[in-house]
Amino acid sequence: MLPRKEEAGLERQTRQCPSCGAEARREAARFCATCGRRLEGDYFPTDAVRASYRYERRPVAAQAVEAGRRARVARTVVVRQRGEVMPSRNLNGASTTALAFVTYALVPYVGILFCPGALLMGGIGLVRAYRAPHVGGGRASALGVVLGVLLLCVHLLLWWILYKVPEWTRTAPF
């Protein structure tokens, strides 16, 4: 009977990725399963930045196994897990438009023109997120509605102050 490698002292050397530090899953692996970088070669500082963007993705082997399932399922629901750094992808165009309206509504006095757009698009985004949960954007839509109402109140207060300032200056005791 032939001795095993471990018994003969020829233990398997595990290779590590120079950018993310993950161990290779196979001896003949050429690319890292976590970040996708080549296992051979020198380390470059930009590799760590590139590798950090792929941590939330599934390993390449798990993606290959699920390739058969994708043919049966048109869309998969992205589940947000605790500790995830990057938020899930927002495919709800109405919610992103509502946040754009909120951004433009931050301009004093003129921003009152964009508050109704933020409210309208935020409401449309909420309805879309409720009817089609796979597109996401529910939080962004709710944020657009809440900030739209808040900014509308602030702008109405600013316009009221602008209207009342001449009257206050006429009745001022000084």
Beta strands, then each sheet from edge to edge (+ up, - down):
end
